[in-house]
Amino acid sequence: MAGEQGKLVIVSSEVLPEIIMKVLTAKGMRARGEAATSAQACRAVGISRSAYYKYKDCVFNYEEQLTNNILSIYLILRDEKGVLSSIIAKLYELGTNILTINQNIPVDSVATVTVSVRFDRDSVSAGELKQELGKVAGVVDVKLISGE
């Protein structure tokens, strides 16, 4: 179709040609450092480099569970040594994966921090995350920007 070029679609991997799945596997190997070069990744999955380069910029894994469990947290922290480190340690303890941290310069002895995390809702809820972070020494306030 003439106007459909560049349009993104989601298609079940069950109906995709095998080459597409192999390109995705090779891309993953490169991203994780399991293959030092594209040629190594292509050899490992059994495809030609030309096939890899033909599709690599056009196919992507869609991982719905990754986008569903992202939460942004706004914190007001006392300007004291180790408070942010304690927050990071607590997030690790709660099983989250930190995606971004943005800390502003302290004003009036407090600093605002925004942290985006990926978490498993089966392990901990957004409310529990907020409650646990609020207990960390040096935390003045915790607000959930997105999530539950």
URGIWO-V411323 format. One record per helix or strand of 2 or more residues. SS is the DSSP state (helix for helix, strand for strand). FROM is the first residue (numbers start at 1). LEN is the number of residues. Records with the same first field share a line. If there is no record, write none. Layout:
BEGIN
SS=FROM-LEN / FROM-LEN
END
This chain:
BEGIN
helix=2-3 / 13-3 / 18-14 / 38-8 / 49-7 / 64-5 / 83-11 / 126-9
strand=70-9 / 97-7 / 110-9 / 139-8
END
